Amino acid sequence: MAADMRLPTRREEVPLQGTFANLVVPGDVITTDTGFMRGHGTYVDDEKLTASVAGEVERVNKLICVRPLKTRFNGEVGDVVVGRITEVQQKRWKVETNSRLDSVLLLSAVNLPGGELRRRSAEDELSMRDYLQEGDLISAEVQNVFTDGALSLHTRSLKYGKLGQGILVQVSPSLVKRQKTHFHNLPCGASVILGNNGYIWLYPTPGQLDEEAGGYYTSMEPVQLADREVISRLRNCLLALAAHKVLLFDTSVLYCYESSLSHQVQASVTCHLPVNEVLIETRGHGGGCDGDTTPP
């Protein structure tokens, strides 16, 4: 049996950009001004506002809070999420969305096949598994946040609904940049859904959407080899950016993809890929900063 061995090499340093003035660790004093209000991730010690978690300091008027760099997803109204159906209950589905509690998708919060606008009947409740069943992946939007932190979802738009063929990539929710839209059709021939909960869905760019299906149509046509290679390359780019804590949005992903085109696809999954070279080129284009999000 052949053995795959690599000699130890010195890791190339990746240059860092930006300021770290807003990053704190537990015990750091944020401010000594008593005029600020204490928010999540902070506590008062000897009249000093101190951080209780490691993360980024956020200020909203007089409120100061610390957003943790590594945590479960804390959803807000309007967030786009990608989740998996875990249970079918009475007039609702339970959805796993990388949060502390399972999210809820009510039967009244989904589109009926054909886009019918009517009250849900007992027949609709009996046919819930025809719409969504355990294991199905969906894209949805946060409609409400309950007092215990659980999320209420809805799919009342044709851009939301059941997901078909593609790849699910899981990253930290803090690495996904908040934008006006999280659905992107990349010029490389693939599309991406950047879920605020850290679940990212990669899939071939669809042709025409079947509006009569109401978001439940799943194409089972074979995906071309070229499209599969593009999706696999994008998946590796996402994992490389996430491993080096680079903010994920459409421009950074596209820059990383373009930088990786100079490297051929290797047959062995255990080969040493030039990740640092790709990241340096990506940061050189500005893909690792909070700049303009318009692709070149």
C-alpha positions in Angstrom: 0.0 0.0 0.0 1.4 3.4 -1.0 2.0 5.9 1.8 1.6 9.6 1.3 4.3 11.5 3.2 5.1 15.2 3.3 8.2 16.8 4.8 7.7 19.6 7.3 7.8 23.1 5.8 7.8 26.5 7.2 4.4 28.1 7.1 4.2 31.3 5.1 2.9 34.3 7.0 -0.3 35.8 5.7 -0.3 39.6 6.0 -3.1 41.0 8.1 -5.1 44.1 7.3 -7.4 46.4 9.2 -7.4 47.6 12.8 -8.0 45.5 15.8 -9.0 48.4 18.1 -12.5 47.0 18.4 -11.5 43.4 19.3 -11.5 42.6 23.0 -11.0 39.5 25.2 -12.6 38.7 28.5 -11.4 41.2 31.2 -10.5 44.0 28.8 -11.8 47.4 29.8 -13.9 48.9 27.1 -14.6 52.3 28.6 -14.5 54.1 31.9 -17.3 56.5 30.9 -20.3 55.9 33.1 -22.6 57.4 30.5 -22.8 54.2 28.4 -25.3 51.5 28.9 -24.2 47.8 29.4 -25.2 45.4 26.6 -24.7 41.7 25.9 -21.2 40.5 26.5 -20.2 43.2 29.0 -20.3 43.7 32.8 -19.5 46.6 35.1 -16.4 46.1 37.4 -15.4 49.0 39.6 -17.3 51.5 37.5 -15.6 50.2 34.3 -17.4 48.6 31.5 -15.5 45.3 30.9 -15.8 42.6 28.2 -17.1 39.2 29.3 -16.5 37.4 26.0 -14.0 37.6 23.2 -15.3 39.5 20.2 -16.0 42.8 18.5 -17.2 45.9 20.3 -20.4 47.4 18.8 -21.8 50.8 19.8 -25.3 51.9 19.1 -25.8 55.4 20.5 -25.2 54.9 24.2 -25.4 51.1 24.2 -22.2 49.1 24.1 -22.2 45.3 23.5 -19.6 42.7 22.4 -20.5 40.4 19.5 -18.7 37.0 20.1 -16.4 35.8 17.4 -17.4 32.2 17.9 -20.9 31.4 19.1 -24.2 29.9 18.1 -26.4 31.8 15.7 -28.4 34.5 17.4 -31.0 35.3 14.8 -32.6 38.7 14.1 -35.8 39.6 12.2 -35.0 39.6 8.4 -32.0 37.3 8.6 -31.6 34.8 5.7 -31.0 31.3 6.9 -30.4 27.8 5.5 -31.7 25.0 7.6 -32.6 21.3 7.7 -36.0 19.9 8.6 -35.6 17.7 11.7 -39.3 17.0 12.6 -42.8 17.3 11.2 -45.3 18.3 13.9 -48.9 19.6 14.0 -49.1 22.5 11.6 -45.4 23.2 11.9 -41.9 21.9 11.0 -38.9 22.0 13.3 -35.8 23.3 11.5 -32.1 23.0 12.6 -30.5 26.4 11.9 -27.3 26.3 14.0 -29.0 28.2 16.9 -29.4 27.2 20.5 -32.9 26.0 19.9 -34.7 24.5 16.9 -36.5 27.0 14.7 -40.1 26.8 13.8 -41.7 27.0 10.3 -45.4 27.2 10.6 -47.7 25.7 7.9 -49.3 29.2 7.5 -45.9 30.7 6.8 -45.1 28.8 3.6 -46.3 29.1 0.0 -48.9 26.6 -1.2 -48.1 24.8 -4.5 -49.4 27.1 -7.3 -49.2 30.2 -5.1 -52.7 29.9 -3.7 -53.7 32.5 -1.2 -56.2 30.8 1.2 -56.5 29.5 4.7 -54.7 26.2 5.5 -57.1 23.3 5.7 -56.9 19.9 7.3 -56.0 18.4 3.9 -53.0 20.7 3.8 -51.9 19.5 7.3 -52.2 15.9 6.2 -50.0 16.6 3.1 -47.3 18.4 5.0 -44.8 15.6 4.2 -45.5 16.1 0.5 -44.1 19.7 0.9 -41.2 19.1 3.3 -40.0 16.1 5.2 -37.2 15.2 7.5 -33.8 15.8 6.0 -34.9 18.4 3.5 -32.8 21.5 3.2 -34.6 24.9 3.0 -33.8 28.6 2.7 -36.0 30.9 4.7 -36.2 34.2 6.4 -36.5 35.0 10.1 -40.0 36.3 10.8 -40.0 36.6 14.6 -37.8 35.9 17.6 -39.5 34.3 20.6 -38.6 35.3 24.2 -36.6 32.1 24.7 -34.5 32.8 21.6 -36.2 30.4 19.2 -36.7 31.6 15.7 -39.9 31.7 13.7 -39.3 31.3 9.9 -41.3 32.0 6.8 -40.8 31.1 3.1 -43.4 33.5 1.6 -41.3 34.2 -1.4 -40.3 32.3 -4.5 -36.6 32.8 -3.7 -37.1 30.8 -0.5 -38.2 27.2 -0.2 -36.8 23.7 -0.7 -33.3 23.4 -1.9 -32.3 20.9 -4.6 -28.9 19.7 -5.7 -25.8 21.4 -4.3 -23.3 21.4 -1.5 -23.8 22.7 2.1 -20.8 24.4 3.7 -20.8 25.1 7.4 -18.8 28.1 8.8 -19.0 30.3 11.8 -21.9 32.7 11.7 -19.7 35.6 12.6 -17.8 35.2 9.3 -20.8 35.9 7.1 -21.2 39.6 6.3 -24.6 41.1 6.6 -25.8 42.5 3.2 -29.0 43.6 1.5 -29.2 40.3 -0.4 -27.6 37.0 0.4 -28.6 35.3 -2.9 -25.8 35.7 -5.5 -25.5 34.3 -9.0 -21.7 34.3 -9.6 -20.3 34.8 -13.1 -18.5 31.5 -12.9 -21.7 29.6 -13.4 -22.7 28.8 -9.9 -25.0 30.4 -7.3 -24.5 30.8 -3.6 -26.9 31.4 -0.6 -24.9 33.0 2.2 -27.0 32.2 5.3 -26.5 34.5 8.3 -26.5 31.3 10.4 -23.2 30.1 8.9 -24.8 27.6 6.5 -23.8 28.3 2.9 -25.5 26.6 0.0 -23.7 26.2 -3.4 -25.7 25.0 -6.4 -25.7 25.3 -10.2 -27.3 28.5 -11.4 -30.8 27.6 -12.4 -32.3 28.4 -15.8 -36.0 29.1 -15.4 -37.8 28.8 -12.1 -41.1 26.9 -12.0 -43.4 29.4 -10.3 -46.3 26.9 -10.2 -44.4 24.7 -7.8 -44.4 27.4 -5.2 -40.8 26.8 -4.1 -41.0 23.0 -3.8 -39.7 22.0 -7.2 -36.4 20.1 -7.2 -34.6 19.5 -10.4 -33.0 16.0 -10.6 -31.3 16.5 -13.9 -27.6 15.4 -14.0 -25.2 18.2 -13.2 -22.5 18.7 -15.8 -18.9 17.9 -14.8 -17.8 21.5 -15.4 -20.4 22.8 -13.0 -19.4 20.2 -10.4 -15.8 21.4 -10.6 -16.8 25.0 -10.2 -18.9 24.2 -7.2 -16.1 22.1 -5.6 -13.6 24.9 -6.2 -16.0 27.4 -4.6 -16.4 25.0 -1.6 -12.7 24.8 -1.1 -12.4 28.6 -1.4 -15.0 29.1 1.3 -13.3 26.6 3.7 -9.9 28.3 3.1 -11.3 31.8 3.7 -13.1 30.6 6.8 -10.0 28.8 8.2 -8.1 32.1 8.0 -11.0 34.2 9.4 -11.7 36.2 6.3 -15.1 37.8 6.1 -17.4 36.0 3.6 -19.4 37.9 1.0 -19.9 37.7 -2.7 -16.8 39.8 -3.6 -14.4 37.9 -1.3 -15.6 34.6 -2.6 -15.3 35.7 -6.2 -11.8 37.1 -5.7 -10.7 33.9 -4.0 -12.2 31.8 -6.8 -10.4 33.8 -9.5 -7.1 33.6 -7.6 -7.4 29.8 -7.4 -7.9 29.4 -11.2 -4.1 29.4 -11.7 -3.9 26.2 -9.7 -5.0 22.9 -11.3 -7.5 20.6 -9.7 -5.6 17.7 -8.0 -6.7 14.1 -8.2 -5.7 13.4 -4.6 -7.6 15.0 -1.8 -4.5 14.6 0.5 -2.3 16.9 -1.7 -0.9 20.1 -0.3 -2.8 23.0 -1.8 -1.3 26.5 -2.1 -3.9 28.1 0.2 -1.6 30.9 1.4 -0.9 32.0 -2.1 -4.6 32.2 -2.9 -5.3 34.1 0.3 -2.6 36.6 -0.3 -3.9 37.4 -3.8 -7.5 37.6 -2.4 -6.5 40.1 0.3 -4.5 42.0 -2.4 -7.7 42.5 -4.3 -9.4 43.8 -1.2 -11.5 40.7 -0.6 -10.7 40.5 3.1 -11.9 44.0 4.0 -15.2 45.7 4.4 -15.0 47.6 1.2 -17.3 47.8 -1.9 -19.2 44.6 -2.4 -19.6 45.0 -6.1 -17.8 42.3 -8.1 -15.3 43.5 -10.7 
